[in-house]
Amino acid sequence: MEPWVIALTLVAVVVSFTISASAGLGGSLILVPTLALVLGTKEGVALAALLLALNNVVKVIAYRRTLPFKKAFLVIILVALGAVLGARLLVAAPEEIVTVAVIVSFAVALIAERMDLSRLRTAGGPVLAFGAGATSGFSGTSGPLKGMAIRQLDLDRAHFVGAASLASLAGDTAKTAVFAEAQLLGSSSVLVALLAAPLMVLSTFAGRRINHTIGERGYTVLFWAVMTGYTLRLVIGLVS
């Protein structure tokens, strides 16, 4: 791996993981396309999964006092199971169909959120969680679906980030195992992960500080900004 690629990756790590620790998700928003651009889609998604899994260990430690294990248990399990399926379909599945499905699901979830369709939102949570893992395993992007699945749990912002960290840790670990078995992760990926480790810690605690200071209204704005960013990224990828 060229030195400029490593440097670019580390910059993406800082930005991505600061956003992730602030909003609870959004790490893949910048990291996955950056790595896919410089390494190719398969290796980029695989390395992103490894880095995101390691970062979520740091996030779980940072938010250890607000980890809603019991309330988020089903979401965590379904995200992990979906991630295994999605990772195994990485090569064969048509990306355009997955992208359209994510956009449509996000639109439906957004309508349910704004109209306060509580029954529909609650019933759709498990489906969104499994879909989040599956799309993450395939494309590296689970943000819209995972965010909406956890949104149905009605958590405050600190517990939301805790739940998102647990779900992401489960999903990214499952993906990494599949990608490692398929030999998509080489020695250069391990080197990047080691170099990124201290940056993960700094970025995570900087993001946690942002989360604690912006207030509920500010967090709501941040959440939907990240959701919109995910969706725009998907649309751009679909039409390009």
N, C-alpha and C positions, 0 to 999 in steps of 0.2 A: 504494500500500500504506500503510495507516494506521500511525502511529508505534507504537501498542501492539502491532500485529502484528509489526513489526520487532523490538521489544524482546522479545516472547515467543519469537520465532524464535531470537534470539541466546542466550537462556537455554537453550533446547532444544539449541542447538549445543554449548554448554559441557558440559552433562551428557552428551549423546550421544557426543561425541568423546572425552571422558575415559574413558567405559566402553569405547568402541571400541578405544582405544589400550591399555587394560589387558587386555582379553580377546581382542583381535584382530578382534572383530565386536561387533555390538550397537548400532552407530550409528543404524540405522534404527528400532530398537525404540521410541525416544521421538520422534525427529525426524520420521518419516513421519506418524504419527497427529496430531502437533501441527500440521504444515503442512497436512495434509489437512483438519483441523478448521477452520482459519482461512482457507484459500485454496480449498478444494474438492479433491476427490480427484485429478483430473488435474494441475492446476497444483502441488498439494502434492507429489505423487510426482515430478514433473519437477524442481521446485526442490530437493527432497531429493537427487535423483540428482546434480545439479550440485554441491551442497555436499559430498556424500559423496565425489564424484570429487576435488574440490580437497583435501579432508581426507586422502584416501588418498595424495596426493602428499607431504603432510607426513609421514604415517606411514611411507611408503617411505624417506624421508630419515632419519627417526628410527631406523628399524630396518635401515639400509643394510648393517650388518655381519652381519645374520642373515636374508638374503633367499635362500631355497632355490629359485633359478630353475629348475635342472634337475629337481629332484624334484617341483616344483609346476607344471611347464610344462603338462601335459595339463589339470590342473584350471583353470588360468588361461584357456587357450584355450576350453575348454568353457563356462566361466562367461560369457565374452564373447559367444560364439555364442548361448548361451541367452538372454542379456540382450537381444540384438538382436531375437530372435524374440518374447520376452515384451513388449518395448516396443511392437512393432508390433501386438500383440494386445491392447494396453491397453484399447481402447474396446470391442472385440467380445467378448472372452472373458468367460464367466460367473464372477464372482469367487468364488461359493460353491463351485464345483467345484475351483478352484485351491486354496482354503483347505483343503478336505477332503483334497486330495492332499498338501499340505504336512504336515498333522497326521499322516496315516497314514504318510508316508515317515519323518517324525521318529520315530514310535513304533517302526517296524521297525528303524531305525538304532540307536535306543536299546537295543532288545532284543539286537541283534547286538553292540553294545558291551559290554553287561553279561555276555553269555554267551560272549564272546571267540570269536565265529564268524569267524575271521580270513579264511577264503576268501570267505565271503559279503560281508564288509566290504570287502575289496580289490576284488572284482568290482563291487560297487555304487558305488564311488567315482566313476567317470566319469558314471554315471547321475545320481548326486546332484549332481555339479558342473553338469551341463547343466540339471538341474531347478532348481538354485539360481539360475542366471542367468535362466531363463525366468520363474520366479515373482517374482524381483526386478524384472524389466522390467515385469511386469504390475501387481504390487501394491506394489512398493517394499520387500518383505521377502524376503530370501534366507537370513537367519540360520540357521535350523535345518538346511537342506539344505547350505548352504555350509560351515557349521561341521562337520557330519558328514563331508562329502567330504574336507576338509582333515585331519580327525581320522584318516582312514585312512592318512595319510602317516607317522604315528608320529614326529612332530617334538616337540622340547622346546618349552617355552612361548614362548621368544623367537623361534625359527624358525617356530612356529605363527603368531604374530602377523605375522611377515614374509610368510609365504605368504598369509595372509588379506588382508593389505594389498595384495599384488600382484594377487590374484584380484579383490578389490573394486575396485581401480583400473581394471582392464580392464573389468569389468562395468559400473561406473558411468559410465565414459567412453563406452562403447558406447551405453548408455541415453541419456545426455545428448545425444549426436549425433542420435539418432532424435527425441528430444523437441524439440530445437532446430529440426530440419527441419520438424517438425509445428507449429512456432510456439507451443509451450506455454510457452516461456521468454521473458519480456519484459524490459524495461529495469529494472523493479523487482526482478526476480530477480537481475540482475547487481549491483544496488546492495546487496542483502542479502549476496551472496557477498563483495563487497569489504569490507563492514563485519565479516563473520564471519572474514575471513582471519587477523587477529592472534589471535583467540580460538581458532582451530584450532591454531595453533602452541602456545599455552600449554596447551590441553587435551591435546594429543598428548603433549607431554613430561611433563606431570603423570601421564598414564596410563601412559607408559613407566616412570616411576619406581615406580608401583604394581606393575606387572608384574614388575619386578626385585626387589621386596622381599617379595612375598607367599609365595614358595616354591611348589613343585610341588603340594603338597596344597591350598594356598590358591587356586592357579590353577585346579585341577580343580573346586573348589567354585564359583569365579567363572564358569567356562565353563558348567557345568550350570545355574547360576542364570540366566545370560543365555538359554540354550536354553529353559528353563522359561518365562521371561518372554516370549519370542517366541511360544511355543505358547499360552500363556494369552491373549495379545493376539489371536491368530488365532481362538481359540475364542470370545472375547467378541465379536469382529467378526462371527463366523458366526451367533451366536444373537441378536444385537441387531437 
